[in-house]
Amino acid sequence: MYSSQLLCLSLIVLFSYIDCLRFLIPSHGKKCLKESVHKNILVNGEYEITETPGQEVDLRIHDSKQYILFQKSKATKGKYSFTLDEFDTYEICFTSSMTAGGKGPDIEVWIDSKHGVEAKNYADIAKAEQLKPLEVELKRLEDLSESIVNDFAYMRAREEEMRDTNESTHTRVLYFSIFSMCCLLGLATWQVIYLRRFFKAKKLIE
């Protein structure tokens, strides 16, 4: 349990230092990014695509059920924002194509995606609620603590679900093993009785 908590905290610290992602898309190519988020967690981000003559890039964000959360044709630069109704995995896909056919150079894509506490704009919250800098920092730490607690609660629930599944599977395997042994014993008994009657009918045994 402690190892999983340390791992989660390490990942949180690690991702807090990641500002954005940069990658290249080949012409007539496609690249996707996946991430899982909890229910009613705000996800927002920015993207910027290097404009190349004769090439277009389409941006599409959808969940595991292929429901479109955000879509932009001929994307160059912009922002996106959405929330999920349940714990799910969303996928961000960039698809490049040539308008005149042929093959062109690789296209550079820059994307900065944030969710949860990182996605909130605390400057706007401070202006709306007239908070002091220290109060804003305390609110951010409170939201971060709540996010960590929710993550641990989800991990605990998943652990209980997996344990219940493991126990249920173990019970079913035990019952199936007992049933298989009973079938084998019944089949062996039937074979002995059948062979005994067969040999008696042939008068090979008394």
Z-matrix of the N, CA and C atoms (Angstrom, degrees):
N
C 1 1.456
C 2 1.523 1 110.75
N 3 1.366 2 115.62 1 -44.99
C 4 1.453 3 119.86 2 -179.85
C 5 1.525 4 110.78 3 -65.33
N 6 1.328 5 117.44 4 -36.36
C 7 1.459 6 120.48 5 179.68
C 8 1.520 7 110.90 6 -64.52
N 9 1.351 8 117.13 7 -39.72
C 10 1.469 9 119.87 8 178.64
C 11 1.522 10 111.26 9 -67.01
N 12 1.347 11 116.52 10 -36.75
C 13 1.462 12 119.45 11 177.20
C 14 1.522 13 111.16 12 -65.82
N 15 1.330 14 116.53 13 -43.52
C 16 1.454 15 119.95 14 178.60
C 17 1.524 16 110.96 15 -63.38
N 18 1.323 17 116.35 16 -39.25
C 19 1.465 18 120.32 17 178.36
C 20 1.519 19 110.90 18 -63.50
N 21 1.336 20 116.89 19 -43.12
C 22 1.462 21 120.84 20 -179.61
C 23 1.527 22 110.71 21 -63.77
N 24 1.335 23 116.88 22 -45.18
C 25 1.456 24 120.58 23 178.90
C 26 1.522 25 111.34 24 -63.49
N 27 1.322 26 116.64 25 -38.38
C 28 1.467 27 120.19 26 178.96
C 29 1.520 28 110.91 27 -64.21
N 30 1.344 29 116.22 28 -40.65
C 31 1.465 30 119.54 29 178.75
C 32 1.519 31 111.11 30 -66.57
N 33 1.335 32 116.86 31 -37.95
C 34 1.463 33 120.07 32 178.28
C 35 1.520 34 110.35 33 -63.03
N 36 1.337 35 116.30 34 -44.75
C 37 1.463 36 119.87 35 178.72
C 38 1.514 37 111.00 36 -64.94
N 39 1.331 38 116.70 37 -39.49
C 40 1.460 39 120.54 38 -179.03
C 41 1.515 40 111.50 39 -64.52
N 42 1.334 41 116.61 40 -47.69
C 43 1.456 42 119.48 41 -177.17
C 44 1.526 43 112.43 42 -71.92
N 45 1.327 44 117.49 43 -19.50
C 46 1.454 45 119.53 44 178.00
C 47 1.522 46 111.30 45 -67.76
N 48 1.336 47 117.83 46 -20.68
C 49 1.455 48 121.46 47 179.65
C 50 1.526 49 112.21 48 -94.50
N 51 1.312 50 118.29 49 -3.70
C 52 1.457 51 121.76 50 178.91
C 53 1.519 52 108.84 51 -89.49
N 54 1.337 53 117.38 52 115.99
C 55 1.449 54 121.58 53 -177.13
C 56 1.522 55 111.59 54 -86.52
N 57 1.316 56 117.35 55 -45.40
C 58 1.447 57 119.78 56 -176.05
C 59 1.524 58 109.53 57 -160.72
N 60 1.324 59 114.88 58 177.47
C 61 1.458 60 122.24 59 177.56
C 62 1.519 61 108.99 60 -123.10
N 63 1.320 62 115.35 61 139.88
C 64 1.463 63 121.93 62 174.64
C 65 1.527 64 108.50 63 -127.66
N 66 1.310 65 116.33 64 132.78
C 67 1.458 66 119.92 65 177.58
C 68 1.522 67 109.13 66 -153.29
N 69 1.324 68 115.09 67 169.52
C 70 1.459 69 121.78 68 -178.15
C 71 1.520 70 110.21 69 -111.54
N 72 1.331 71 115.47 70 142.17
C 73 1.459 72 121.88 71 175.70
C 74 1.524 73 108.30 72 -116.40
N 75 1.319 74 118.16 73 125.46
C 76 1.466 75 119.32 74 176.51
C 77 1.523 76 110.78 75 -71.66
N 78 1.312 77 116.11 76 157.30
C 79 1.464 78 119.86 77 176.27
C 80 1.532 79 108.98 78 -61.60
N 81 1.317 80 115.48 79 140.28
C 82 1.474 81 122.12 80 -173.93
C 83 1.532 82 110.02 81 58.14
N 84 1.331 83 116.91 82 36.15
C 85 1.461 84 121.12 83 -179.88
C 86 1.524 85 111.68 84 -120.60
N 87 1.317 86 114.53 85 172.82
C 88 1.462 87 120.88 86 -178.68
C 89 1.522 88 109.58 87 -147.13
N 90 1.325 89 115.83 88 135.81
C 91 1.455 90 121.40 89 175.86
C 92 1.519 91 109.23 90 -136.59
N 93 1.345 92 114.84 91 139.39
C 94 1.457 93 120.83 92 -176.15
C 95 1.527 94 110.70 93 -129.03
N 96 1.314 95 115.47 94 150.66
C 97 1.455 96 123.39 95 175.79
C 98 1.521 97 108.08 96 -123.53
N 99 1.329 98 116.34 97 137.29
C 100 1.462 99 121.32 98 -179.89
C 101 1.523 100 110.34 99 -120.10
N 102 1.323 101 114.94 100 146.46
C 103 1.461 102 120.57 101 175.99
C 104 1.528 103 108.96 102 -156.60
N 105 1.316 104 116.03 103 145.97
C 106 1.471 105 121.68 104 179.60
C 107 1.524 106 109.61 105 -103.68
N 108 1.319 107 116.53 106 137.93
C 109 1.455 108 122.08 107 178.32
C 110 1.523 109 109.09 108 -135.40
N 111 1.330 110 115.40 109 159.90
C 112 1.456 111 121.13 110 -179.99
C 113 1.529 112 111.03 111 -83.32
N 114 1.306 113 114.35 112 174.51
C 115 1.455 114 121.89 113 -178.99
C 116 1.530 115 110.99 114 -66.57
N 117 1.333 116 116.00 115 139.49
C 118 1.465 117 124.45 116 176.13
C 119 1.527 118 113.09 117 56.53
N 120 1.330 119 116.58 118 32.10
C 121 1.461 120 121.31 119 175.98
C 122 1.528 121 108.34 120 -99.46
N 123 1.318 122 115.83 121 127.44
C 124 1.458 123 121.06 122 -179.09
C 125 1.527 124 110.28 123 -70.36
N 126 1.320 125 115.13 124 131.88
C 127 1.464 126 122.16 125 175.48
C 128 1.524 127 107.69 126 -123.54
N 129 1.312 128 117.07 127 124.52
C 130 1.455 129 120.06 128 174.53
C 131 1.512 130 109.32 129 -140.57
N 132 1.296 131 115.84 130 163.63
C 133 1.457 132 119.48 131 -177.80
C 134 1.508 133 111.69 132 -170.51
N 135 1.306 134 114.21 133 171.85
C 136 1.452 135 122.31 134 176.91
C 137 1.519 136 108.97 135 -126.93
N 138 1.300 137 115.87 136 152.31
C 139 1.462 138 120.69 137 178.09
C 140 1.523 139 109.18 138 -141.89
N 141 1.299 140 114.72 139 151.77
C 142 1.461 141 121.27 140 176.41
C 143 1.526 142 108.30 141 -146.60
N 144 1.321 143 115.38 142 129.36
C 145 1.458 144 121.92 143 -175.91
C 146 1.521 145 109.20 144 -120.21
N 147 1.314 146 115.93 145 130.50
C 148 1.456 147 120.45 146 179.16
C 149 1.523 148 110.08 147 -64.39
N 150 1.322 149 116.08 148 124.72
C 151 1.462 150 120.69 149 -179.35
C 152 1.525 151 109.98 150 -77.75
N 153 1.304 152 115.16 151 125.83
C 154 1.462 153 122.48 152 179.39
C 155 1.515 154 109.00 153 -125.62
N 156 1.330 155 118.46 154 126.88
C 157 1.474 156 120.29 155 -179.14
C 158 1.527 157 112.03 156 -58.08
N 159 1.315 158 115.09 157 133.60
C 160 1.462 159 120.43 158 177.99
C 161 1.510 160 114.62 159 83.71
N 162 1.357 161 118.71 160 0.77
C 163 1.461 162 121.31 161 179.95
C 164 1.527 163 110.41 162 -125.42
N 165 1.322 164 114.66 163 144.70
C 166 1.465 165 121.68 164 178.55
C 167 1.520 166 109.43 165 -128.91
N 168 1.318 167 115.33 166 148.93
C 169 1.460 168 121.57 167 178.88
C 170 1.520 169 108.77 168 -127.68
N 171 1.326 170 116.06 169 128.36
C 172 1.463 171 121.75 170 176.96
C 173 1.533 172 109.00 171 -105.13
N 174 1.319 173 115.30 172 136.58
C 175 1.466 174 122.06 173 178.89
C 176 1.519 175 109.00 174 -109.51
N 177 1.331 176 115.44 175 132.37
C 178 1.465 177 120.83 176 -179.75
C 179 1.517 178 109.24 177 -141.86
N 180 1.325 179 116.18 178 127.52
C 181 1.467 180 122.04 179 177.70
C 182 1.526 181 107.44 180 -119.60
N 183 1.329 182 116.52 181 126.71
C 184 1.459 183 120.35 182 -178.95
C 185 1.527 184 108.88 183 -144.45
N 186 1.344 185 115.07 184 162.74
C 187 1.456 186 120.53 185 178.62
C 188 1.522 187 109.67 186 -92.46
N 189 1.337 188 116.37 187 -171.69
C 190 1.467 189 120.65 188 -177.21
C 191 1.527 190 112.27 189 -68.03
N 192 1.340 191 117.52 190 -19.26
C 193 1.463 192 121.55 191 178.04
C 194 1.524 193 112.25 192 -93.98
N 195 1.333 194 116.21 193 11.73
C 196 1.462 195 123.02 194 179.69
C 197 1.520 196 113.10 195 66.30
N 198 1.340 197 116.60 196 20.13
C 199 1.471 198 119.86 197 174.39
C 200 1.523 199 108.24 198 -78.70
N 201 1.322 200 117.09 199 126.97
C 202 1.465 201 121.85 200 -174.98
C 203 1.532 202 109.73 201 -76.70
N 204 1.325 203 115.66 202 121.58
C 205 1.453 204 122.11 203 177.76
C 206 1.523 205 112.01 204 -94.17
N 207 1.316 206 116.01 205 -31.37
C 208 1.467 207 121.24 206 178.03
C 209 1.520 208 107.75 207 -159.37
N 210 1.325 209 116.18 208 142.10
C 211 1.461 210 120.33 209 -179.49
C 212 1.520 211 109.28 210 -148.56
N 213 1.321 212 115.66 211 137.64
C 214 1.457 213 120.97 212 179.81
C 215 1.523 214 109.15 213 -147.20
N 216 1.328 215 116.36 214 121.19
C 217 1.454 216 121.89 215 175.99
C 218 1.520 217 109.75 216 -90.09
N 219 1.308 218 116.55 217 146.41
C 220 1.466 219 122.46 218 -178.00
C 221 1.532 220 110.21 219 52.60
N 222 1.309 221 114.38 220 49.48
C 223 1.466 222 119.69 221 -176.81
C 224 1.524 223 110.48 222 -72.62
N 225 1.314 224 115.07 223 140.37
C 226 1.467 225 121.24 224 176.23
C 227 1.521 226 111.17 225 -129.44
N 228 1.321 227 116.01 226 -47.69
C 229 1.463 228 120.34 227 -179.08
C 230 1.511 229 108.91 228 -160.41
N 231 1.319 230 117.16 229 139.05
C 232 1.453 231 119.52 230 179.13
C 233 1.513 232 113.09 231 173.00
N 234 1.330 233 114.84 232 -168.10
C 235 1.463 234 122.41 233 -179.00
C 236 1.518 235 109.30 234 -131.35
N 237 1.328 236 115.98 235 160.12
C 238 1.461 237 121.52 236 175.71
C 239 1.522 238 108.76 237 -142.86
N 240 1.316 239 114.95 238 155.72
C 241 1.461 240 120.70 239 -179.51
C 242 1.525 241 108.76 240 -156.87
N 243 1.341 242 116.52 241 138.49
C 244 1.458 243 120.84 242 179.65
C 245 1.528 244 109.05 243 -165.87
N 246 1.328 245 115.59 244 166.98
C 247 1.460 246 123.50 245 173.15
C 248 1.526 247 108.46 246 -133.50
N 249 1.316 248 116.34 247 157.35
C 250 1.460 249 122.07 248 178.94
C 251 1.528 250 109.98 249 -108.58
N 252 1.323 251 115.88 250 145.93
C 253 1.459 252 120.83 251 -178.70
C 254 1.521 253 112.69 252 -79.00
N 255 1.313 254 117.84 253 -13.84
C 256 1.452 255 122.38 254 179.77
C 257 1.529 256 108.97 255 -154.36
N 258 1.322 257 115.35 256 168.46
C 259 1.461 258 118.40 257 177.06
C 260 1.522 259 108.82 258 -62.94
N 261 1.324 260 115.30 259 123.35
C 262 1.462 261 119.08 260 -174.05
C 263 1.530 262 109.09 261 -157.29
N 264 1.305 263 114.73 262 172.47
C 265 1.460 264 122.18 263 177.17
C 266 1.518 265 108.83 264 -111.61
N 267 1.320 266 116.39 265 123.71
C 268 1.456 267 119.81 266 176.46
C 269 1.523 268 109.40 267 -103.00
N 270 1.325 269 115.70 268 156.90
C 271 1.455 270 121.85 269 -175.69
C 272 1.522 271 109.74 270 -131.01
N 273 1.320 272 116.04 271 129.22
C 274 1.458 273 123.00 272 177.45
C 275 1.523 274 108.12 273 -105.51
N 276 1.315 275 116.85 274 119.62
C 277 1.463 276 121.31 275 -175.53
C 278 1.530 277 110.42 276 -121.80
N 279 1.319 278 115.07 277 133.26
C 280 1.454 279 123.04 278 173.67
C 281 1.534 280 107.69 279 -113.03
N 282 1.323 281 116.68 280 124.87
C 283 1.458 282 122.16 281 -179.27
C 284 1.524 283 109.12 282 -122.55
N 285 1.326 284 116.11 283 122.33
C 286 1.464 285 120.80 284 -179.20
C 287 1.523 286 109.97 285 -103.51
N 288 1.324 287 115.36 286 152.20
C 289 1.458 288 121.22 287 178.94
C 290 1.525 289 108.90 288 -152.88
N 291 1.331 290 115.21 289 155.77
C 292 1.466 291 121.92 290 177.45
C 293 1.525 292 109.21 291 -97.68
N 294 1.310 293 116.58 292 130.14
C 295 1.466 294 120.06 293 -178.97
C 296 1.525 295 112.12 294 -73.02
N 297 1.340 296 116.17 295 -27.81
C 298 1.464 297 119.72 296 -177.86
C 299 1.520 298 112.38 297 -114.06
N 300 1.326 299 117.21 298 16.38
C 301 1.457 300 120.54 299 -178.86
C 302 1.517 301 111.30 300 77.17
N 303 1.311 302 115.92 301 -175.79
C 304 1.460 303 120.16 302 -179.17
C 305 1.515 304 111.90 303 81.17
N 306 1.314 305 114.60 304 -161.40
C 307 1.458 306 120.46 305 -178.52
C 308 1.520 307 109.51 306 -133.16
N 309 1.318 308 115.98 307 136.18
C 310 1.452 309 121.10 308 -178.55
C 311 1.511 310 111.58 309 -120.82
N 312 1.326 311 116.89 310 -175.31
C 313 1.465 312 120.95 311 -179.90
C 314 1.525 313 111.69 312 -73.27
N 315 1.322 314 114.90 313 164.90
C 316 1.468 315 119.53 314 176.77
C 317 1.521 316 110.58 315 -67.16
N 318 1.327 317 115.16 316 149.70
C 319 1.459 318 121.37 317 -178.82
C 320 1.531 319 108.67 318 -107.56
N 321 1.310 320 116.32 319 132.30
C 322 1.461 321 121.14 320 179.71
C 323 1.529 322 109.95 321 -89.35
N 324 1.324 323 115.29 322 132.76
C 325 1.464 324 121.93 323 -179.48
C 326 1.516 325 108.82 324 -121.36
N 327 1.316 326 115.85 325 134.43
C 328 1.463 327 123.18 326 175.90
C 329 1.525 328 107.88 327 -118.76
N 330 1.310 329 117.58 328 128.91
C 331 1.463 330 121.02 329 -178.79
C 332 1.522 331 109.64 330 -141.66
N 333 1.313 332 114.69 331 137.36
C 334 1.463 333 122.26 332 177.66
C 335 1.523 334 107.35 333 -128.21
N 336 1.326 335 117.22 334 104.01
C 337 1.464 336 122.62 335 -176.64
C 338 1.521 337 109.66 336 -112.49
N 339 1.321 338 115.86 337 132.11
C 340 1.467 339 121.44 338 -179.01
C 341 1.522 340 109.37 339 -133.18
N 342 1.327 341 115.50 340 153.18
C 343 1.463 342 119.73 341 175.56
C 344 1.521 343 109.80 342 -146.13
N 345 1.326 344 114.79 343 160.39
C 346 1.463 345 119.57 344 178.72
C 347 1.510 346 112.74 345 71.06
N 348 1.312 347 115.73 346 -131.55
C 349 1.462 348 121.94 347 -177.27
C 350 1.521 349 110.78 348 -63.33
N 351 1.336 350 117.19 349 -39.72
C 352 1.457 351 120.65 350 -178.25
C 353 1.517 352 112.15 351 -64.88
N 354 1.333 353 117.00 352 -26.25
C 355 1.458 354 120.22 353 -176.75
C 356 1.527 355 112.80 354 -80.91
N 357 1.307 356 117.60 355 -15.03
C 358 1.461 357 120.71 356 -178.34
C 359 1.526 358 110.67 357 -78.88
N 360 1.318 359 115.15 358 140.88
C 361 1.459 360 121.54 359 176.94
C 362 1.525 361 108.06 360 -96.82
N 363 1.324 362 115.52 361 96.71
C 364 1.458 363 119.60 362 -175.76
C 365 1.519 364 112.77 363 -73.92
N 366 1.329 365 117.38 364 -18.01
C 367 1.466 366 119.61 365 174.68
C 368 1.524 367 110.06 366 -66.57
N 369 1.339 368 116.54 367 -43.05
C 370 1.469 369 119.87 368 177.70
C 371 1.523 370 110.77 369 -68.27
N 372 1.345 371 116.65 370 -38.15
C 373 1.471 372 119.57 371 177.78
C 374 1.517 373 110.83 372 -62.96
N 375 1.335 374 116.69 373 -40.16
C 376 1.472 375 120.82 374 179.66
C 377 1.522 376 110.68 375 -64.05
N 378 1.341 377 117.20 376 -39.58
C 379 1.466 378 119.69 377 178.90
C 380 1.519 379 111.61 378 -69.03
N 381 1.346 380 115.78 379 -41.06
C 382 1.465 381 119.47 380 -177.77
C 383 1.527 382 111.64 381 -68.37
N 384 1.333 383 117.19 382 -41.10
C 385 1.464 384 121.18 383 -176.84
C 386 1.525 385 112.82 384 -98.92
N 387 1.347 386 116.37 385 1.80
C 388 1.464 387 122.19 386 179.07
C 389 1.533 388 111.27 387 53.51
N 390 1.307 389 114.77 388 56.00
C 391 1.456 390 121.07 389 -178.59
C 392 1.523 391 110.79 390 -96.87
N 393 1.310 392 114.82 391 149.46
C 394 1.458 393 120.51 392 175.46
C 395 1.530 394 109.24 393 -80.80
N 396 1.336 395 118.19 394 161.84
C 397 1.475 396 120.39 395 -178.78
C 398 1.519 397 113.31 396 -55.62
N 399 1.331 398 117.54 397 -39.23
C 400 1.456 399 120.05 398 179.06
C 401 1.526 400 111.03 399 -67.60
N 402 1.328 401 116.53 400 -38.64
C 403 1.462 402 119.96 401 178.24
C 404 1.531 403 111.45 402 -66.91
N 405 1.317 404 116.38 403 -36.14
C 406 1.465 405 120.18 404 176.86
C 407 1.522 406 110.87 405 -64.05
N 408 1.344 407 116.09 406 -43.09
C 409 1.454 408 119.77 407 179.20
C 410 1.524 409 110.97 408 -65.56
N 411 1.333 410 116.82 409 -39.56
C 412 1.466 411 119.80 410 177.43
C 413 1.527 412 111.18 411 -64.64
N 414 1.336 413 117.04 412 -38.45
C 415 1.462 414 120.60 413 178.31
C 416 1.523 415 110.34 414 -65.69
N 417 1.331 416 116.46 415 -39.76
C 418 1.461 417 119.99 416 178.49
C 419 1.523 418 110.85 417 -64.48
N 420 1.348 419 116.83 418 -42.58
C 421 1.458 420 120.70 419 177.72
C 422 1.528 421 111.36 420 -65.74
N 423 1.328 422 116.40 421 -35.64
C 424 1.469 423 120.15 422 177.48
C 425 1.528 424 110.54 423 -64.86
N 426 1.330 425 116.14 424 -44.37
C 427 1.474 426 120.05 425 178.12
C 428 1.524 427 110.86 426 -64.14
N 429 1.333 428 116.50 427 -39.23
C 430 1.460 429 120.15 428 178.97
C 431 1.525 430 110.77 429 -65.06
N 432 1.329 431 117.18 430 -43.08
C 433 1.469 432 120.75 431 177.80
C 434 1.519 433 111.23 432 -62.28
N 435 1.337 434 116.13 433 -41.55
C 436 1.470 435 119.85 434 178.39
C 437 1.517 436 110.96 435 -63.67
N 438 1.338 437 116.11 436 -38.81
C 439 1.463 438 119.99 437 178.12
C 440 1.523 439 111.43 438 -63.79
N 441 1.335 440 116.55 439 -41.97
C 442 1.471 441 120.49 440 179.12
C 443 1.529 442 110.46 441 -65.33
N 444 1.331 443 116.84 442 -41.68
C 445 1.466 444 120.87 443 178.65
C 446 1.530 445 110.18 444 -62.40
N 447 1.335 446 116.66 445 -42.31
C 448 1.464 447 120.00 446 178.47
C 449 1.522 448 111.52 447 -63.91
N 450 1.336 449 116.09 448 -37.71
C 451 1.469 450 119.57 449 177.80
C 452 1.526 451 110.91 450 -64.59
N 453 1.335 452 116.33 451 -42.39
C 454 1.462 453 119.69 452 178.38
C 455 1.522 454 111.28 453 -65.92
N 456 1.339 455 116.35 454 -39.00
C 457 1.470 456 119.61 455 177.96
C 458 1.521 457 110.64 456 -63.69
N 459 1.326 458 116.84 457 -39.83
C 460 1.460 459 119.84 458 178.02
C 461 1.525 460 110.55 459 -66.36
N 462 1.347 461 117.14 460 -42.12
C 463 1.457 462 120.64 461 178.37
C 464 1.523 463 110.91 462 -62.65
N 465 1.341 464 116.93 463 -38.74
C 466 1.454 465 120.40 464 178.59
C 467 1.528 466 110.78 465 -66.43
N 468 1.327 467 115.72 466 -41.79
C 469 1.467 468 119.23 467 178.32
C 470 1.524 469 111.07 468 -64.14
N 471 1.330 470 116.41 469 -41.24
C 472 1.469 471 119.84 470 177.57
C 473 1.524 472 111.13 471 -64.45
N 474 1.350 473 115.96 472 -38.47
C 475 1.461 474 119.42 473 178.48
C 476 1.530 475 111.16 474 -63.56
N 477 1.335 476 116.73 475 -43.03
C 478 1.460 477 120.44 476 177.89
C 479 1.525 478 110.82 477 -64.43
N 480 1.339 479 116.73 478 -39.87
C 481 1.464 480 120.17 479 179.32
C 482 1.524 481 111.04 480 -64.57
N 483 1.335 482 115.93 481 -43.02
C 484 1.468 483 119.53 482 179.16
C 485 1.523 484 111.28 483 -67.29
N 486 1.347 485 117.26 484 -36.46
C 487 1.461 486 120.03 485 178.02
C 488 1.526 487 110.34 486 -65.94
N 489 1.335 488 116.90 487 -42.83
C 490 1.462 489 119.99 488 177.68
C 491 1.533 490 111.15 489 -62.72
N 492 1.331 491 115.72 490 -40.98
C 493 1.469 492 119.15 491 177.77
C 494 1.521 493 111.05 492 -63.41
N 495 1.334 494 116.53 493 -40.93
C 496 1.461 495 120.95 494 179.44
C 497 1.524 496 111.12 495 -63.85
N 498 1.345 497 116.83 496 -44.40
C 499 1.454 498 120.17 497 179.39
C 500 1.537 499 111.05 498 -65.77
N 501 1.337 500 116.24 499 -39.97
C 502 1.466 501 119.40 500 178.79
C 503 1.526 502 110.84 501 -64.74
N 504 1.330 503 116.46 502 -41.26
C 505 1.467 504 120.19 503 178.87
C 506 1.530 505 110.79 504 -64.97
N 507 1.334 506 115.63 505 -41.26
C 508 1.463 507 119.56 506 178.80
C 509 1.532 508 111.06 507 -61.38
N 510 1.341 509 116.43 508 -42.25
C 511 1.466 510 120.18 509 178.97
C 512 1.525 511 111.34 510 -64.65
N 513 1.311 512 117.21 511 -41.74
C 514 1.460 513 120.67 512 -179.99
C 515 1.525 514 111.29 513 -66.37
N 516 1.335 515 116.63 514 -39.36
C 517 1.467 516 120.00 515 177.93
C 518 1.522 517 110.44 516 -64.53
N 519 1.348 518 116.90 517 -38.88
C 520 1.459 519 120.67 518 178.37
C 521 1.521 520 111.13 519 -63.32
N 522 1.335 521 117.30 520 -47.36
C 523 1.461 522 120.92 521 179.04
C 524 1.527 523 111.12 522 -63.87
N 525 1.329 524 116.97 523 -39.00
C 526 1.462 525 120.08 524 178.66
C 527 1.527 526 111.07 525 -65.71
N 528 1.344 527 116.67 526 -37.82
C 529 1.469 528 120.28 527 177.67
C 530 1.521 529 111.05 528 -64.82
N 531 1.353 530 116.83 529 -43.14
C 532 1.463 531 120.59 530 178.04
C 533 1.530 532 110.57 531 -63.20
N 534 1.338 533 116.32 532 -43.03
C 535 1.469 534 120.39 533 178.50
C 536 1.522 535 111.08 534 -62.18
N 537 1.353 536 116.76 535 -41.43
C 538 1.469 537 120.41 536 179.62
C 539 1.522 538 111.09 537 -64.40
N 540 1.355 539 117.27 538 -41.33
C 541 1.459 540 120.70 539 178.42
C 542 1.525 541 111.08 540 -63.68
N 543 1.332 542 116.12 541 -41.04
C 544 1.466 543 119.35 542 178.63
C 545 1.531 544 110.84 543 -64.25
N 546 1.333 545 116.45 544 -40.16
C 547 1.476 546 119.56 545 177.85
C 548 1.522 547 111.16 546 -64.24
N 549 1.340 548 117.07 547 -41.49
C 550 1.461 549 120.24 548 179.77
C 551 1.525 550 111.44 549 -66.21
N 552 1.345 551 116.59 550 -42.15
C 553 1.465 552 119.94 551 177.82
C 554 1.527 553 111.27 552 -63.94
N 555 1.350 554 115.93 553 -41.87
C 556 1.454 555 119.68 554 177.97
C 557 1.524 556 111.61 555 -63.50
N 558 1.334 557 116.54 556 -42.76
C 559 1.456 558 120.32 557 178.99
C 560 1.530 559 111.33 558 -65.03
N 561 1.339 560 117.72 559 -40.98
C 562 1.471 561 120.76 560 178.87
C 563 1.523 562 110.89 561 -64.70
N 564 1.336 563 116.13 562 -41.41
C 565 1.466 564 119.70 563 178.29
C 566 1.521 565 111.05 564 -63.32
N 567 1.335 566 116.71 565 -43.88
C 568 1.468 567 120.38 566 178.95
C 569 1.535 568 111.09 567 -62.54
N 570 1.361 569 117.09 568 -40.02
C 571 1.458 570 119.95 569 178.80
C 572 1.534 571 111.80 570 -64.13
N 573 1.347 572 116.73 571 -40.44
C 574 1.468 573 120.17 572 178.65
C 575 1.522 574 110.83 573 -63.92
N 576 1.340 575 116.93 574 -45.19
C 577 1.460 576 120.50 575 -179.62
C 578 1.531 577 110.59 576 -64.52
N 579 1.338 578 115.69 577 -42.97
C 580 1.476 579 119.50 578 -179.36
C 581 1.525 580 111.33 579 -63.75
N 582 1.348 581 116.81 580 -44.95
C 583 1.473 582 119.06 581 -179.89
C 584 1.524 583 111.52 582 -66.60
N 585 1.347 584 116.07 583 -35.35
C 586 1.461 585 119.34 584 178.79
C 587 1.532 586 109.96 585 -63.13
N 588 1.323 587 116.63 586 -45.57
C 589 1.470 588 120.42 587 179.62
C 590 1.530 589 110.24 588 -66.16
N 591 1.333 590 117.32 589 -38.55
C 592 1.461 591 120.54 590 -179.77
C 593 1.525 592 111.31 591 -63.84
N 594 1.334 593 116.45 592 -45.92
C 595 1.456 594 120.05 593 -179.90
C 596 1.541 595 110.96 594 -66.79
N 597 1.336 596 117.60 595 -35.44
C 598 1.467 597 120.77 596 176.85
C 599 1.529 598 109.83 597 -65.98
N 600 1.354 599 115.20 598 -39.63
C 601 1.474 600 117.96 599 179.55
C 602 1.518 601 111.29 600 -65.84
N 603 1.303 602 116.90 601 -32.70
C 604 1.463 603 121.28 602 177.71
C 605 1.543 604 112.06 603 -86.13
N 606 1.331 605 114.71 604 0.39
C 607 1.460 606 122.07 605 179.89
C 608 1.529 607 112.67 606 58.83
N 609 1.335 608 114.98 607 34.43
C 610 1.450 609 119.60 608 176.36
C 611 1.530 610 111.40 609 -87.36
N 612 1.305 611 115.14 610 -22.99
C 613 1.473 612 120.32 611 175.01
C 614 1.500 613 107.53 612 -136.15
N 615 1.334 614 115.06 613 161.06
C 616 1.459 615 119.51 614 179.68
C 617 1.525 616 110.75 615 -95.40
